[in-house]
Amino acid sequence: MRLTYEILKNLSIFRNCSFDVFSSRKIVVSLKKEFSQTPSSRKIGSTFGLKAQGYDQFTPFQSLLISELVECSSPIHSQLRTVADLGCGSGYFAKCSRDHSQQYTVIGLDIALASLKLAKPRNTTTIQGDINALPFKASSFDAVVAASVLQWISDIDNCITVVHDILKPDGYFLFAVFTEQSFCELNTAKQDLGIPVPVNLHNGLDFIVDLNSKQFNVCMSQTICQTFYFKTARDALKSISNYGATAMASEPLNRTMIKELCARYEHKFVSEKGVPLTYSAIIGYAQKGDVS
């Protein structure tokens, strides 16, 4: 589904936004005033932006999650017309949807402008913005997607509340959330050395409980786990850095600390297969319920 300028304006889903038409098939939405960014969000946007060009190449697990999310939510796709992809990155969700011949419109939002440039060919509409301050009106979307992004959110309860607000009645929330088993080997080595673990990893069951408490009825959920093996601990760390996941590091590690971390990482976890790095996530979809 392609949106013309007039159709897009008539959707009335945006607040504090203007529209720039570059061609009949390229529409970019801009905030009328610069959106407020915290130091943390600026750092995330900058770091992921620098890695945007190679994001798809270096995120096989994230790509798997989105593919599985599109597949498992297929029973509801015929009900969807307008979908918001929060933290859309390179637009991989829109690509997978198109590959499955879905006709709904995906509106991608991301804080990293470089990522949005990659997403434009995959999304009809892209907008730079912060998940913590969404530029959308209430009851705007048939579905909202948040895939591999909530681990960067400090206040996940508020995020779930906002998602509920911008969904239409009976709309759907499609999620892929990293759980506490992700990076378990690396995080154990960090904790042994007193190095902070800044990523907000969630307990899968607690996340489902949170959804229920925010008036969402969980229709389907499953856990996906995958372990990758590397020749050295440095290679494992590099794989994380390659897609920008070092954005949440409180302070950069100096060479001595990196050396100590790699040594501890390999000492505790190296095997015949190599140095492991585990990813784990809960994926699924939930339907918006009434606020009591």
N, C-alpha and C positions, 0 to 999 in steps of 0.2 A: 504494500500500500504506500503510494507516494502522496505526500501532502503538498498542496499548493500554498502560496502565501496566505490567501484569503481563508482557506480551510483551517490552516494552523492558527490564525488569529481568532477565528470563531470557536476554536476548541476552548478558549478561556481557561486554560489550565495554569498559565503562568501569572506570577505577580512580580511587580517591579522589573519587568523585562521589556526589551525592544527587539525588533526583528530586522535582520539584514538579509536581503535577497541577493545572492551572487549569481544565480541562474535559475531556470525553471525547476531544476532538480537539486539545488543546493540552498538550504535555508539554515542560517545560523542564528541562534537566539543569544542575546547578550543582556546582562543585567543593566538596568538603567543607571544604577550606581554600583560602584565596586563592592563586591561582597566582602564581608568582614572575615578575615582569616586570623586564626590564632598562630603563634609561633610554631606549634606542633603541626597544624594543617599546612602551613607554608613549607615546612621541611618535608612533609610527606609528598606534597605536590611537586616540589623541586626534585626530590630524589627519584620518585617514580617517573617523572617527566624525562629525566636524563637517561633512564633505562627503557623508555617506551618503545624504541625501535626494535629491540630484541625481546620484548615481553612474551610474545607467543612462543618464541623459540625456547625460552628458559623457564616456562611455566607449564610443564606437562601435566602436573597434578591439577592445577587450576583449570586447565583446558578440559581435563577429564571430568571434573566436577560440573562444569557448565554443560558439557555434552550429556551427562547423566541427568542433570536437572531438566534440560529440555525434554529428554526422553520420558522421564518419570512423570512429568506434568502434562504429558500429551492429552490426557482425558479432558483437560479444561481449555485447551488452546482454541477450540472453536468458539468459546465464549468471549475471547479477548479481542479488543480493537486497538486500545492504546496502552502501552506498557512502559513504565519507567525503569530504566536500568541504572541503579545507583552505584557509583564507582565503576562505570562501564569499561574503563581501561581502553583497550584497543577495539572494543566493540565485538568481542568474540561471541557473546550471547546472541546478538543480532545475526551474526554469521550462521550460527548453529540453527537458529530459528528459520532462517532463509533456506538452509540446506534441508530442513524438514518441511519445506513448502508452506510454512506458516505465513499468514497474510496480515497479521497485526503490525501496527507501527511501533517501533522501539525508539523511545526518546532517551538518549544516553547522557548522564551527568557524571562528570569527573572533575576533580580539583586540579589535575595535571593537564595543562593545555596541550602539551606534546602528545599525550595519549588521545585526546579528542581529535587531533589532526589525523591520526590513524583510524579512528572510529568513524569519521564522517562518511567514507565510502560504504560502511556497513550499516550505519544508522541514518534514518531520514533526517533526524534532528539531533544536534548535540549542544550541550550547554555546560559552561564551566561554572562550577558551584561546589559548595561544601555540604556534605550530608547532614552536618550539624545545623545548617540553616537553609533548608530546602526552599527554592523559589517557586513552589507549586501551591495552588489553591487546594482547599479541602475537597474531597470526593472527586478527584480528577481522573483517576486511572482505574482500568479494569484489573491491572496487576502491577505489582512492584517487585523488582528483582534486586537482591543484594547477594552477590556471589563472591566469596573470598575477599570480603571487604570489612566485615564487622569486627575483625580482630584489630583493626586500626581505630575503632571507635571507643572512646573512654567511657561514654555513658550509653550503654546499649539499651537500657530501659527507655530512655528518652527517644532513641532512634526507632524502637518498635512502636512507641506511641505516635511518632510523627508518620511512620509508614501507615499505621491504622487510619490516621487523619486524612491522608491524601488518596486513600483507596475509596472507590465507590462502594456503596452498600453491596455486600456479598462479593467484593473483590478479593483477589488472591495475593498472598505474599509468598514469593518463591525465594528460598534461602539456601545458601551453602556456607556454612560457618565452621571455621577451623576450631577443633576441640583441643583439650589439654594434652592429648597424646602427641600433637604435632611438635616436631623438633625436640622430642623428649630426650634424645641422646645428647644433643647440643646443650639443651637447657640444664640437664643434670651436671654436665661438665662446668657450665657457667656457675651454677649454684655451689659446686664444690670450691670454686675459686672466689666466691663472693661477688660475682659479676651480675648486675641486675638483668632480669628477663622482662623487657618492656612490653612485649606483645601481649594483648589481652586475649588469652586463650580460654575458651569456655567449656564447661561441662555440658555434654550434649543433652542429658536429661534435664539439667537446670534450664537450658535454653528453651526446651519444649514447655517446661512449667512456666517460664516467663511469658511465652506466647499465649498460653492459656489464660494467664492472669491479666493480659492486655486485650482480652476479648477476641482472641483468634482461636478458631477451631482447626487443629492440625489434621489435615486429610491424609498425609503420607509423610514418612520420614525414614531415612536409612543412614547408616554410618559407612563411610568409605575410607579405607586406610591403605596406604602404599608406602613402601620403604625403598629408597634409592640408595645405591652403593657407589662410593667414590674411592679413588686410589689413595687419597690422603685426606686428612681433616681440612687442610687448606682448600682442597678442591670442593669439599662440602660447603665451606663458608663462602667460597666464590660463587657457587650455584645460587645461594641465597642473595648475595650482593648483586648478581647479574640482572635480577628483576626489580631491585629497589627495596627489598624487604629490610634493609638496614636503616630505613627511614626513622624507625622508632628507637634506635639506640640512644640511650641517654647521653653518653659521652663516647666519642670514638676511642677504640682500643689502641694503645700504642703497640709497637712491635714486640716488646717484651711480653705484654699481656696476651697478644695473639699467639705468640710462640708457646706460652704456658697453657693457653686454652687448647691449642691443637694437640699438645703433648698429652694433656689430661683426657681429651676427647678420644684420641687413638688408644691410649692405655686402657680405658674402660670398655671400649666398644668395638675395636677393630676385630674382624673375623676373616675367614678365608674368602668371603665375598668382597671384603673391603670395609670402608668406614660407612656405617649406616646413617641415613637421615630420614626419619619417618614423618609423613604427613597424614593427618587424620581430620575428617570433617563430617558433619552431619548435614545432609541435604534433604529437601522436601518442599512441601507447600502447605499453606494454611489459609483458611477462608476467614474473611473479616466477619465478626459477629457484632451484635448490638452492644452499645455501651450501657451498662445498667446504672 
